[in-house]
Amino acid sequence: MSTHINFRRIVKLVRVVEENPRVKTFWFKDALCSKAKPGQFIMVWIIGVDEIPLSLSTIGDLCSVTVAKVGDATEAMHRLKPDALIGVRGPYGNGFKIVKGRVAVVAGGVGLATLLPLVDKLKDYGCWIEVFLGFRSKHDVFQLARVERAVRPNGAVMIATDDGSIGFKGLVSELFEMHLKRSKPSYDVVYTCGPPAMIRRVYELCEAWNLKIQASLEAYMKCGIGICGSCCIGPYRVCKDGPVFSAPHLRKMPELGLYKRGPDGVKIPV
């Protein structure tokens, strides 16, 4: 087996878990992925279909990616069963920087998957963790027990749903803003991942409240190694300069949460 991140390795799926009707977690073993940092991503080849970027949702002897069914490639991946083969390259990107102290984690939808290894690591460092989770409804919630274990004994988990079926009714960014106004917490850093509009709002709140932020961004990618330029946002390539960015970088991304790039590189309103 190759020991270089840019060479594709063929791995067997050990386990496939249905988290909810739209989201599945795929478990596999890979030596290079087991050494990844929270926030890094891999390029996953669904054989005969396409290659797509996916963040690692578990890092260890067994690794995993958690995938929402949103297009042809992810639909094909959702049809895979244990013992099926996929290809992986990576891990790529810069990952999150661990900050000790009191931290907030703001996750929107399947963006939680990217943040799960981070939450595990923050627990290992003894951080006081407050997690804000946003979902469409109670039926979309996943990995809640894992998050709740990680924040014990001092932290908290707060949930927002669009329909109010569990927790706060509204956007997770609204829940986070309400908490800032009511409690005025002194976070050492805010970590976030989710839909671009959510990330933009969390970033704006962090700027207003003078809070440090680390945001993991998603983008359409072809190569994953900084060559093709398909994932550019502002002056940065998400695959090479990110996918995790802090405030000085986010300030140079005026299109964040307003536009995304399609396969042809054309900006598309979001």
C-alpha positions as CSV (number, residue, x, y, z in Angstrom):
1,M,0.0,0.0,0.0
2,S,1.3,3.5,-0.9
3,T,2.5,5.7,2.0
4,H,2.1,9.0,0.0
5,I,-1.1,11.0,0.5
6,N,-1.4,11.8,-3.2
7,F,-1.6,8.2,-4.3
8,R,-5.0,6.7,-4.2
9,R,-5.4,3.7,-1.8
10,I,-8.2,1.2,-2.2
11,V,-9.9,0.5,1.1
12,K,-12.8,-1.8,2.1
13,L,-15.8,-0.5,3.9
14,V,-16.0,-2.1,7.4
15,R,-19.3,-0.7,8.4
16,V,-22.1,1.5,7.1
17,V,-24.4,3.3,9.6
18,E,-27.6,5.1,8.6
19,E,-27.6,8.2,10.8
20,N,-30.9,9.5,9.4
21,P,-32.7,9.1,6.1
22,R,-30.3,11.6,4.3
23,V,-27.0,10.8,6.1
24,K,-24.8,7.7,6.4
25,T,-21.5,7.1,8.0
26,F,-18.9,4.9,6.2
27,W,-16.2,3.2,8.2
28,F,-12.9,2.0,6.8
29,K,-9.2,1.4,7.9
30,D,-6.4,3.5,6.4
31,A,-3.0,4.2,8.0
32,L,-2.6,7.7,6.6
33,C,-6.1,8.8,7.5
34,S,-5.6,7.5,11.0
35,K,-2.9,10.2,11.5
36,A,-5.0,13.1,10.2
37,K,-5.7,16.2,12.1
38,P,-9.3,17.3,12.9
39,G,-10.7,19.3,10.1
40,Q,-8.6,17.7,7.3
41,F,-10.4,16.1,4.4
42,I,-9.8,13.3,1.9
43,M,-10.7,12.7,-1.7
44,V,-13.0,9.7,-1.9
45,W,-13.4,7.8,-5.2
46,I,-16.7,6.1,-5.7
47,I,-15.5,3.6,-8.2
48,G,-16.9,4.2,-11.7
49,V,-18.8,7.3,-10.6
50,D,-16.8,10.3,-9.3
51,E,-14.2,11.5,-6.8
52,I,-15.5,13.9,-4.1
53,P,-14.0,15.7,-1.1
54,L,-15.2,14.6,2.3
55,S,-14.1,15.5,5.8
56,L,-13.1,12.8,8.2
57,S,-15.8,12.4,10.9
58,T,-13.7,9.9,12.9
59,I,-9.9,9.6,13.1
60,G,-8.3,6.6,14.7
61,D,-7.7,2.9,14.0
62,L,-11.0,3.0,12.2
63,C,-11.8,6.2,10.3
64,S,-15.1,7.4,8.9
65,V,-16.7,9.9,6.6
66,T,-20.3,11.0,7.1
67,V,-22.1,11.8,3.9
68,A,-25.4,13.5,3.1
69,K,-27.2,12.4,0.0
70,V,-27.1,15.5,-2.2
71,G,-26.1,14.5,-5.7
72,D,-25.1,11.6,-8.1
73,A,-21.9,10.7,-6.4
74,T,-23.3,10.8,-2.8
75,E,-26.4,8.9,-4.0
76,A,-24.1,6.2,-5.4
77,M,-22.1,6.1,-2.2
78,H,-25.3,5.7,-0.2
79,R,-25.9,2.5,-2.1
80,L,-22.6,0.9,-1.0
81,K,-22.7,-1.9,1.6
82,P,-20.0,-3.3,4.0
83,D,-17.1,-4.9,2.1
84,A,-17.5,-2.6,-0.9
85,L,-14.4,-0.9,-2.1
86,I,-13.7,2.9,-2.4
87,G,-10.5,4.9,-3.2
88,V,-9.1,7.5,-0.9
89,R,-6.4,10.2,-1.2
90,G,-5.2,12.5,1.5
91,P,-5.6,13.6,4.1
92,Y,-5.4,17.2,2.8
93,G,-5.7,20.7,4.2
94,N,-4.6,22.5,7.3
95,G,-7.2,21.4,9.9
96,F,-8.2,23.1,13.1
97,K,-5.8,24.6,15.6
98,I,-6.5,23.4,19.1
99,V,-7.1,26.3,21.6
100,K,-7.3,25.4,25.3
101,G,-9.9,27.1,27.4
102,R,-13.6,27.9,26.9
103,V,-14.6,27.2,23.3
104,A,-17.8,27.3,21.2
105,V,-18.6,24.9,18.4
106,V,-21.3,26.0,16.0
107,A,-22.4,23.3,13.5
108,G,-25.1,23.4,10.8
109,G,-26.5,20.1,9.4
110,V,-24.0,17.6,8.1
111,G,-21.2,20.2,8.9
112,L,-21.3,18.6,12.3
113,A,-19.4,15.7,10.8
114,T,-16.3,17.8,10.2
115,L,-16.4,19.1,13.8
116,L,-16.8,15.7,15.5
117,P,-13.0,14.8,15.6
118,L,-12.3,18.3,16.8
119,V,-14.8,17.9,19.7
120,D,-13.2,14.7,20.7
121,K,-9.8,16.3,20.7
122,L,-11.0,19.3,22.7
123,K,-12.3,16.9,25.3
124,D,-8.8,15.3,25.5
125,Y,-7.4,18.8,26.2
126,G,-9.8,19.4,29.0
127,C,-11.6,22.3,27.3
128,W,-14.9,23.8,28.4
129,I,-17.0,23.1,25.4
130,E,-20.4,24.6,24.4
131,V,-21.9,23.2,21.3
132,F,-24.6,24.7,19.1
133,L,-26.2,22.3,16.7
134,G,-28.6,23.3,13.8
135,F,-30.8,20.8,11.9
136,R,-33.9,21.0,9.8
137,S,-35.9,18.9,12.3
138,K,-35.5,16.3,15.0
139,H,-35.4,13.6,12.3
140,D,-32.2,15.1,11.0
141,V,-30.3,15.0,14.3
142,F,-27.3,12.6,14.3
143,Q,-24.3,11.8,16.6
144,L,-25.9,13.7,19.5
145,A,-24.8,11.2,22.1
146,R,-21.2,11.4,21.0
147,V,-21.3,15.2,21.3
148,E,-23.0,15.1,24.7
149,R,-20.3,12.7,26.0
150,A,-17.5,15.0,24.8
151,V,-18.8,18.1,26.5
152,R,-19.2,16.6,30.0
153,P,-19.0,17.6,32.8
154,N,-18.8,21.4,32.3
155,G,-20.1,22.1,28.8
156,A,-23.4,22.1,27.2
157,V,-25.2,21.2,24.0
158,M,-27.9,23.5,22.5
159,I,-30.0,22.6,19.5
160,A,-31.9,24.6,17.0
161,T,-34.3,23.2,14.4
162,D,-36.0,25.0,11.5
163,D,-39.4,23.6,12.5
164,G,-38.9,23.8,16.3
165,S,-39.4,20.0,16.7
166,I,-36.5,19.9,19.1
167,G,-34.8,22.7,20.9
168,F,-34.9,26.4,19.7
169,K,-37.1,27.1,16.7
170,G,-35.0,28.9,14.2
171,L,-31.5,29.0,12.8
172,V,-28.5,27.9,14.8
173,S,-26.8,31.2,14.1
174,E,-29.9,32.9,15.8
175,L,-29.5,30.6,18.8
176,F,-25.8,31.4,19.0
177,E,-26.5,35.2,18.8
178,M,-29.2,34.9,21.5
179,H,-26.7,33.1,23.7
180,L,-24.1,35.8,23.2
181,K,-26.5,38.5,24.1
182,R,-27.9,36.7,27.2
183,S,-24.8,35.1,28.7
184,K,-21.9,37.3,27.2
185,P,-19.5,34.3,27.3
186,S,-15.8,34.9,27.0
187,Y,-14.9,32.2,24.4
188,D,-11.2,31.7,23.6
189,V,-12.3,30.6,20.1
190,V,-15.4,29.8,18.1
191,Y,-15.2,26.8,15.7
192,T,-17.8,26.4,13.0
193,C,-18.8,24.4,9.9
194,G,-22.0,24.2,8.0
195,P,-23.9,26.0,5.2
196,P,-22.0,29.0,3.8
197,A,-24.7,31.5,4.9
198,M,-24.5,30.1,8.4
199,I,-20.8,30.5,8.5
200,R,-21.0,34.0,7.2
201,R,-23.4,35.0,10.0
202,V,-21.3,33.3,12.7
203,Y,-18.3,35.1,11.4
204,E,-20.1,38.4,11.5
205,L,-21.1,37.7,15.1
206,C,-17.6,36.9,16.1
207,E,-16.4,40.1,14.5
208,A,-19.0,42.1,16.4
209,W,-18.2,40.4,19.7
210,N,-14.4,40.4,19.2
211,L,-14.2,36.6,19.3
212,K,-11.6,34.5,17.4
213,I,-13.0,32.1,14.8
214,Q,-11.9,29.1,12.9
215,A,-14.3,28.2,10.1
216,S,-14.1,25.1,7.9
217,L,-15.4,25.9,4.4
218,E,-16.7,23.6,1.7
219,A,-16.2,24.1,-2.0
220,Y,-16.5,22.3,-5.3
221,M,-13.1,20.5,-5.8
222,K,-11.6,18.6,-8.7
223,C,-8.0,17.9,-7.7
224,G,-7.8,18.6,-3.9
225,I,-4.2,19.6,-4.1
226,G,-4.3,23.2,-5.2
227,I,-3.7,22.8,-9.0
228,C,-7.1,23.2,-10.7
229,G,-8.4,26.4,-8.9
230,S,-12.0,25.2,-8.9
231,C,-12.3,25.8,-5.1
232,C,-11.1,29.4,-5.1
233,I,-12.9,31.8,-2.7
234,G,-11.4,35.3,-2.5
235,P,-7.7,35.0,-2.9
236,Y,-7.6,31.5,-1.4
237,R,-7.9,27.9,-2.5
238,V,-10.0,26.0,-0.1
239,C,-8.2,22.7,-0.6
240,K,-4.7,24.1,-0.2
241,D,-5.0,27.2,2.0
242,G,-7.9,25.8,4.0
243,P,-10.3,24.2,4.5
244,V,-10.0,25.9,7.9
245,F,-9.7,29.7,7.9
246,S,-9.5,32.3,10.6
247,A,-10.8,35.9,10.7
248,P,-7.9,37.5,8.8
249,H,-8.6,35.2,5.8
250,L,-12.4,35.4,6.1
251,R,-12.2,39.2,5.9
252,K,-10.8,38.8,2.3
253,M,-13.8,36.7,1.2
254,P,-16.6,39.1,0.4
255,E,-18.5,36.4,-1.5
256,L,-18.6,34.0,1.5
257,G,-22.2,32.9,2.0
258,L,-23.4,34.8,-1.0
259,Y,-22.0,32.9,-4.0
260,K,-20.4,29.5,-4.7
261,R,-18.6,28.2,-7.7
262,G,-20.0,25.5,-10.0
263,P,-18.0,22.9,-11.9
264,D,-17.3,25.5,-14.7
265,G,-16.0,28.0,-12.1
266,V,-18.9,30.4,-12.6
267,K,-20.3,32.1,-9.5
268,I,-23.7,30.9,-8.4
269,P,-25.9,32.7,-5.8
270,V,-26.6,30.7,-2.7
